Amino acid sequence: MNIGILGTGIVGRTLAMRLVELSHAVILGTRDPQKTLAETASDLPMHTWLQQNPKVILGTFADAAAHGEIVINATNGNGSLNALRAAGEAKLNSKTLLDISNPLDFSKGMPPTLFVSNTDSLAEQIQREFPNVKVVKTLNTVTASLMVHPRQLANGTHSVFISGNDAAAKAKVSDLLHSFGWEDIIDLGDISTARGVEMYLPIWLRLWGALGTGLLNVRVVR
Ligand SMILES: NC(=O)c1ccc[n+]([C@@H]2O[C@H](COP(=O)([O-])OP(=O)(O)OC[C@H]3O[C@@H](n4cnc5c(N)ncnc54)[C@H](OP(=O)(O)O)[C@@H]3O)[C@@H](O)[C@H]2O)c1
């Protein structure tokens, strides 16, 4: 399948590597490909990472959105609406948008707060601005490596959540999650249920601090 990923951080890169391994064709989107390629300050600059992952193509957010049958939002929560606007409504319309972003506000230091919560969510803000896009919130409650390799922890017997208004889009995303190795995929309901998984982040951050690892998750027992 053609998949477009918006976001070049650890989440975008981790997903791109796994999707290519599963034989999908991936374009990774960034604001300015030339600028992203020229960056040398990080531990693993994009140009080096692309040499290590030659099947992944770097493009603009619009290139990634145009390419994807499924488009993945792996941008910083503060920039997600901007990134989607840059991708372009026409290129996103009628597509499934797998939204992993979290509405974290680090402006007052650690731990971050949520810039939207309780009566609204970032996923709903995205859905309202792009009414013809099928937004499906998932994977935002686990660290990047666990998103794509859930079986590395507790034999994969832990839970992931899914929220969205469109049943077919949720089925498509569930298929992708199954292909990563997820088994316990809990459909919470419509896109407003993304409030719950976004508001889970304060607990996740405290677990991370208490346990000293981000390789953690919850299993919902019934
Ligand atoms: N890290 C994790 O393990 C994890 C786990 C669960 C959920 N998440 C969520 O997944 C998302 C991605 O996280 P991450 O750690 O991989 O990367 P990140 O540093 O949060 O985001 C990097 C991406 O956001 C884009 N971006 C930042 N500000 C922007 C703006 N104003 N306008 C447009 N685009 C902007 C950057 O674009 P450029 O490429 O142009 O710089 C880059 O592609 C976040 O929402 C995060 O909360 C992360």
The ligand as an SDF file (V2000), in Angstrom:
LIG
                    3D

 48 52  0  0  0  0  0  0  0  0999 V2000
    7.9270    9.9670   20.7150 N   0  0  0  0  0  0  0  0  0  0  0  0
    7.0600    9.0010   20.9930 C   0  0  0  0  0  0  0  0  0  0  0  0
    7.4590    7.8600   21.3000 O   0  0  0  0  0  0  0  0  0  0  0  0
    5.5850    9.2790   20.8860 C   0  0  0  0  0  0  0  0  0  0  0  0
    4.6790    8.3400   21.3690 C   0  0  0  0  0  0  0  0  0  0  0  0
    3.3080    8.5700   21.2010 C   0  0  0  0  0  0  0  0  0  0  0  0
    2.8670    9.7250   20.5430 C   0  0  0  0  0  0  0  0  0  0  0  0
    3.7920   10.6330   20.1080 N   0  0  0  0  0  0  0  0  0  0  0  0
    3.3280   11.8310   19.3890 C   0  0  0  0  0  0  0  0  0  0  0  0
    3.7120   11.6660   18.0270 O   0  0  0  0  0  0  0  0  0  0  0  0
    4.0070   12.9320   17.4490 C   0  0  0  0  0  0  0  0  0  0  0  0
    5.4210   12.9040   16.8560 C   0  0  0  0  0  0  0  0  0  0  0  0
    6.3510   12.7680   17.8970 O   0  0  0  0  0  0  0  0  0  0  0  0
    7.9290   12.7100   17.6010 P   0  0  0  0  0  0  0  0  0  0  0  0
    8.5660   12.5790   18.9390 O   0  0  0  0  0  0  0  0  0  0  0  0
    8.2080   11.7210   16.5430 O   0  0  0  0  0  0  0  0  0  0  0  0
    8.2740   14.0970   16.9190 O   0  0  0  0  0  0  0  0  0  0  0  0
    8.0380   15.6410   17.2910 P   0  0  0  0  0  0  0  0  0  0  0  0
    9.3630   16.2480   17.5690 O   0  0  0  0  0  0  0  0  0  0  0  0
    6.9820   15.7990   18.3250 O   0  0  0  0  0  0  0  0  0  0  0  0
    7.4830   16.2010   15.8800 O   0  0  0  0  0  0  0  0  0  0  0  0
    8.3330   16.3030   14.7970 C   0  0  0  0  0  0  0  0  0  0  0  0
    7.5750   16.6590   13.5570 C   0  0  0  0  0  0  0  0  0  0  0  0
    6.6410   17.7240   13.7940 O   0  0  0  0  0  0  0  0  0  0  0  0
    6.7720   18.6830   12.7500 C   0  0  0  0  0  0  0  0  0  0  0  0
    6.4380   20.0180   13.2740 N   0  0  0  0  0  0  0  0  0  0  0  0
    6.8520   20.5820   14.4210 C   0  0  0  0  0  0  0  0  0  0  0  0
    6.3500   21.8270   14.5360 N   0  0  0  0  0  0  0  0  0  0  0  0
    5.6140   22.0530   13.4240 C   0  0  0  0  0  0  0  0  0  0  0  0
    4.8560   23.1600   12.9480 C   0  0  0  0  0  0  0  0  0  0  0  0
    4.7420   24.2920   13.6570 N   0  0  0  0  0  0  0  0  0  0  0  0
    4.2170   23.0350   11.7700 N   0  0  0  0  0  0  0  0  0  0  0  0
    4.3090   21.8920   11.0440 C   0  0  0  0  0  0  0  0  0  0  0  0
    5.0230   20.8090   11.4440 N   0  0  0  0  0  0  0  0  0  0  0  0
    5.6630   20.8940   12.6090 C   0  0  0  0  0  0  0  0  0  0  0  0
    8.2380   18.6180   12.3490 C   0  0  0  0  0  0  0  0  0  0  0  0
    8.3470   19.0870   11.0180 O   0  0  0  0  0  0  0  0  0  0  0  0
    9.7760   19.1640   10.2640 P   0  0  0  0  0  0  0  0  0  0  0  0
   10.0340   17.7490    9.7710 O   0  0  0  0  0  0  0  0  0  0  0  0
    9.5370   20.1140    9.1920 O   0  0  0  0  0  0  0  0  0  0  0  0
   10.7650   19.6020   11.2960 O   0  0  0  0  0  0  0  0  0  0  0  0
    8.5350   17.1420   12.4650 C   0  0  0  0  0  0  0  0  0  0  0  0
    8.2600   16.4640   11.2690 O   0  0  0  0  0  0  0  0  0  0  0  0
    3.8310   13.9670   18.5690 C   0  0  0  0  0  0  0  0  0  0  0  0
    2.5580   14.5420   18.4700 O   0  0  0  0  0  0  0  0  0  0  0  0
    3.9730   13.1370   19.8350 C   0  0  0  0  0  0  0  0  0  0  0  0
    3.3000   13.6950   20.9490 O   0  0  0  0  0  0  0  0  0  0  0  0
    5.1330   10.4430   20.2700 C   0  0  0  0  0  0  0  0  0  0  0  0
  1  2  1  0
  2  3  2  0
  2  4  1  0
  4  5  1  0
  4 48  2  0
  5  6  2  0
  6  7  1  0
  7  8  2  0
  8  9  1  0
  8 48  1  0
  9 10  1  0
  9 46  1  0
 10 11  1  0
 11 12  1  0
 11 44  1  0
 12 13  1  0
 13 14  1  0
 14 15  2  0
 14 16  1  0
 14 17  1  0
 17 18  1  0
 18 19  2  0
 18 20  1  0
 18 21  1  0
 21 22  1  0
 22 23  1  0
 23 24  1  0
 23 42  1  0
 24 25  1  0
 25 26  1  0
 25 36  1  0
 26 27  1  0
 26 35  1  0
 27 28  2  0
 28 29  1  0
 29 30  1  0
 29 35  2  0
 30 31  1  0
 30 32  2  0
 32 33  1  0
 33 34  2  0
 34 35  1  0
 36 37  1  0
 36 42  1  0
 37 38  1  0
 38 39  2  0
 38 40  1  0
 38 41  1  0
 42 43  1  0
 44 45  1  0
 44 46  1  0
 46 47  1  0
M  CHG  2   8   1  16  -1
M  END
$$$$
